[in-house]
Amino acid sequence: MVENQPALSVDDRLTDAPRLKDRWFKKQGLDYYAQGENEEYLADEILSLRPDEATAAMRAGDEAWDILRTTARKSAFMDGRLAALGVPEFARPLVQWSVENEWDNFLVGRFDFAGGIDGLPLKLIEFNADTASLLPETTVIQPEVIRKAGLKAAPNDLLATLESNARRLGGGRSDTAIVATHMGSEDDSHNVDVLAKISTAAKWGRTDNVMLPDLEINPDEGVFYEARSGKWIHYGTMIKFFPWDFAAIEEPELWEYLAELVMAKKLRVFNPAWTMLLQSKALLAYAWEDNPSHPLLLPTAFDPAGLPRPLAGYVRKPVFGRMGENLEIVMNGRNVVAKTEGDYSNGPVIYQEYAEFATDRDKHRYQLSTYQAPTACALCCRRQDDMIIDDDGEFVSLALLKEKVSLRF
């Protein structure tokens, strides 16, 4: 039998992480994650979870997926909700068409949670439906760190599950290629490389990593890239690593071009347009409205007065914010105890009850995440010595603690 194990603090779970050599990163093509401004990005410690904690986190991912999908489908045909979710009126036909025609065409996303360690309850923070980053860290770096440390890995079947999911989805037209596209950052490019390799492994066909500004998108003919002078490649499938809300709000012409191609079935896009609903943090308010007091959800509202315990603390979040930008943590209804700047200060916001994160002696807060493809298939973790985990957070490799087993005769 497995003994009841005493509660372990975060510090009791931390072990030194082996330092991977520069030549290993170079061989993997991942120098970016260990050099320059990222030299201290990979944490020098490993966090070990109890097996039951890891299982609970994976189950939470699947439960959260079911909750948000149900709320998204219900909200997709309610104009009032669509407006609050941040979907412009001109964009709604594609979102609704996508719900009706592409509901199961989901490749990968990532949930972020508070708690789950030290006896703290797991609480859903948000879902990353458009740019589920940390793919190279989770699929390549974390397994190597755990292997060299001689520890048992936390659940991490991301690559195998992604490939299986991609095979289920199929790649699209046989007479066209596949493009994996992003906005141009080096991190985005590395994440897209992982998805391009999955596409190739799943027999989708030729898959190119191309920045979005380098693509020619014609609403009548399709998506093209000029590989060399006069040599154009036609893409019938797009693996998209840029936000749908970016297209809808900042580049409406891009949205309209993609909508025409998708609805004419000249282009398949992963993840499809309906996932804009999952990306919107306003969906968390409707999930709470539809599932009041659900233990996995945090009370979330469009006004602090709509929270059941506003004086207990809340976080003000942009509906389409990313990377921890433009967040405010407010205590006692008026004291702003933490705040970040960023590019999302002008959009609509939601208010989410403050959740406790497991914290070590150096005041690092730990955030567990589950990858969904679409079932939960991997765990990863980030930490930061601040109240807000933003783009400066460290990636922490995850292992499993050994279970203590006693035999009774």
N, C-alpha and C positions, 0 to 999 in steps of 0.2 A: 504494500500500500504506500501511497505518497503521504508523507507526514505534512501536517499543517506547518507551513514555514513562517517564521517570524517576519514581521514587516521589515523591509530593507530600505534604508535611505538611498537616495541617488548616489551619495558618496561611497556607500558600501558596494555599489554595482560597477563602479568605474575601474578600469584597468588600463595600463599604458598601451597605446596603440603602436605597433611597429612602424617605423618610418619607411615608406617605400622609396626606392632609389630613383634618382632622376632618369636613369636610363630605362627603367621600367615604364615611367610615364611617357618617355619619348617613344618607346616601342609601341605603346598603345595609342599614340597620337593624342595624348591627354596632358601635355606639358602645361596647358592653360590652367589646370586645377592645382598646380603646385609651384608656380613661379610668379614673380612680380607681385602685384597686389593680392594675389590669391595664395601667397606663400603660407599663410596661416589659416587658410580656409578649411582645410581638413583637420578636424580635431585631433589632438594628441592623446585622446583617451577613447576607449570603447565602452559603450553602455550595454550592460547585460540585462535582459528582461527575464522574468520567470516565464516558463512555457505557458502557464495559464493567462498571463498578461498578454503575451503575443497572440494567443488564440482569441482572447477577448477583443483585441484591436482589429484583427482580421474580420471577426464577426460584426464588429461595429461598422466597418467599411461596407459590408454587404447590406446591413440594415439601413445605413444612411443612404446608400444607393437606391434602395427600394422606396424610401420615404421621399427623397428629392425627385425621383422619376415620377412618382405618383402625383406629387404637387405640381411638377412642371407640366405634365399632360393636362391636368385640370386647368391650370392657369393659361395655357396656350390659346384657349378660346374664350377668354374673359378679358374684354377690352380694358376694364379698370385695372386688372392685375398686370396686363402687358405694359400699360403706361407706367405703372409703378416699378415694374421690373426693368425699365429703361429701354424697351424696344420701341423705336420710332414707328409711327403709323405706316410709313412706306415699306418698312422691313417686315411687317407682320405676315403678309402673304407667304413669303418664303419660310418663315418660322413655322407657320401652320401647315404648309405643304410638307415641310420636313418631318413634322410630327406624324403626319398621316402616311408618308411614303418612306421615311428613313429611320423609323423609331428604333430599330435594332442595329443601325449602322454606327456603332460606337466602337472606337479603337482603344483609347486609353485616357485616363484622368487620374487625379490624385486628391484624396481627402487629407485635410490637416485637422489634428485633434489636440485639445488640451487634456492633461491628466493621463490616466492609464498606468501610472507608476506611483509607488508610495501609497497605495490605497486611494488615490484621488480618482474620482469617477471620470470616465472618458466623456468628453463633450465635443461635439462637432463645431469646428471653427469656420471652415469654408471648404469649397470644392474648386479645384483647378481643372477646368474643362478644356481650355484653349491651349494653354502653355504649361503642361504638366512637366515641369523641369525636374532636375535631379536624376535624370535617366542614366547618364554616364556614371555618376557617383554610385547609384544603386546597383547597376548591372555589371560594372567592371571594377570600380575601386573598392567598394565595400567587401565583395567576396574575397579579393586579394588580401585586404587588411585582416579579415577574420581568419583566412587560411594561414597566413604567416604567424598570427597570434596563437594558432592551435586551439581555437575555440569553436564551439558549435554555432553555426549561423542562425540568426533569426529567420523567419519565413521569407524566402526570396526566390520565387519562381517567375519573376517578371518576364524574362526573355522567352521562356518556354510558353508561358500563357499568352504573351503578346503574339508570338508566332502562330499559335493555335487559333487565336481570335482572328488574326489576319487571314488565315486560311479559310475560316468560316465566312468572312466578309467577301473574299475574292477581290481581285484587283481592278476589275473594270474591263474596258474594251481592249481586245487583242491587237487592234491596229494602232494603238497609241501607247505612249510611255507614261511613267508616273513621275510626278515632281513632289519633292518634299521641300517646302518653302518656309521662309522665316524673314524677320525684319532686318537681319544683318549682324546681330551681336555674335561674338565668338561662342558664348555659352549656348545661345540658341542653335548655332550651327552644329555644335557637338551633340546636342539633344536630337536634332534632326538626323544626324548621322546614325544614331541608334535606331530610329524609326525607319530610315532607308534600308538599313541592314535587315530589319525585320521584314520589310516589304520584299526584299530579294529572297530571303530564306523561305518566305511563304509563296514563292513562285508568282508574285504579282507581275514581274517583268522588270525591264530597265527602270531604275529609280535614280533620279538626279537631285542633288542638293543645290537649290538655286534660291538666291535672295529674291524676295517679292518685287523690289523695284526693277529687277532685271527681266521680269516676265512681261510678255505682251498678252493682254487679255482682251479678246475680241468677243463681244456678246453674241455674235452670229456664228463665228467659226471655232472659237475655243481658246485654249491657253497655249502659248508658244514661247520658245526660248531660242535665241540665235546663238548656237554653240560656236559657230565661226561664220565668217562673212558669207552670207547667202545660204547657210545651212541651218534650217529651222527644225526644231523638235516639237512635235505636237503632243500635248499631255491630255489624257482623258481622265486621269485620277490625280487629285491633289491631297497630299498629307500636309495639313495646314498647321504651322506653329506661330500663328499670329491671331489676335483676338477677333472674334466676330464683332464684338462691340466697337473695335477700332474701325472696321469697315463701315458699320452702321452709323457711327457718330462722327468720325473724322474723315472718312473716305466713302461717302454715300454712292458715288459713281462706281467704285469698286464693288460695293454690295450689289448694286443693280446689275452689273455685268455678271457677277457670279450667280445671282438669282436667275437670270435668264438662261444661263448655261445649265445650271442644276435642274431647273424645272422642265427644261427641254430634254433632259437626260443626255446631255452632251458632256457632262462633267460630274464626277463623283468627288465629294469633299469629305475628308475625315479630320476632325469630328464634324458631323453635319450641323446645319444652322440651328436646329432645335436646342443644341447644347448651349447656345447663348443664354437660355433660361437657367441652366445649371450654373453658369459662370456668374450670373447676377446674384449678388449677396442679398438682394431684396427677396429672393426665393426663400431664404432662411426665415424671413418674417412670415411668409405664407405657410411654410412648413410648420412653424410653431402654431399659427392660427388653426391649421388643419389637424395638428397633433398636440394639443395643449398638454403640458406637463410630461411630454415624452422624456424619459431619462437621458437619452442621447443628445437631445436638443437643448440649446440655450435660449431662454426667452429673447425674442428679437422683435423690434417694432420700428415704425417710421417716426416715432417721437418718444423721448425718454418717459413721458407720462404714460405711455402704453406698456411699459415694463412693470411686472408685478412688484419688483424691489429696486426701484431706481437709485435709492440711497446706498444700496449695497455695492454699487459700482457698475459702470457700463463702458463699452468701447464704441466710439463713433467711427463708422467706416464708410468710405465711398462705395457705392453700389458696384462700380466696375474698377475698384482700386486693385493694385498689385504690389508685390514686393514690400508689403508693410508700409506703403507710403500714405501720407495724409490721415494717419490714425490719431485718435485722442483717447486716452483712458481717463475717465472722470470718476472721482470718488465723492461720496456724500452729496451728489447732485450738482456740485459746483466746482470742486477742486480738480483742475487738470494736472494729473501727476505724471503723465508721459505724453509726448507728442512727436510726430514725425512730419517732415515736409515732403513735397513731391509734386507730381504732375496731375493729381486728381482732385484738386481743391474746389473745382467749379461744378462738379456733378452732384446728383442726388446722393443721399446718405441713408444708412440704417443705424440703429442702436442695438447693440447686442450685450446681454448681461456679461459682466466680467467673469472669467473663469480662471481658476488656479492652475498653474503649471508646476510640475515637479521641478524642484530647484536644488542645486548643489551648494556647497559651502562658499563657492566663488560667485554665487548669485546667477549662475547660468540657468536659464529656463529652457526646458526640454519639450520639443514639439514632435509628437509621433505622427507619421503619415502612412496611409495605405494607398497603394496603387490599385486601380480598378480596371480590368480589361475583359469584360466589364465586372467580373467577380474579383474579389480581393485576392491579390496574388503576391504581394511583397510589402514589407515594412521598411521605412527609412526614418531618419531623425535629423533634426537641426536643433541648435542651441544658440543662445546669445545671453550675454551678461547685461541685459537690459529688460525693461518691462515689455518692450515690443520687439518681436523677432522679425527683422527686416532683411534687406539684401546683404547686410553685414554678418549674418548668422553663419555659424560653422556647421559643416556636415559631420555628423557623428555616426560611425559604423556601429551596427547593432549585432549583438550575440545573444545566446541563450544561457541562462544559469543552469547548472546541473541540478536535477531534482534529487532530493534526498529520499531514499527508498529504504523502508525497514520491512522485515519479514516477520510475521507472527506465526508461531507453530502451535 
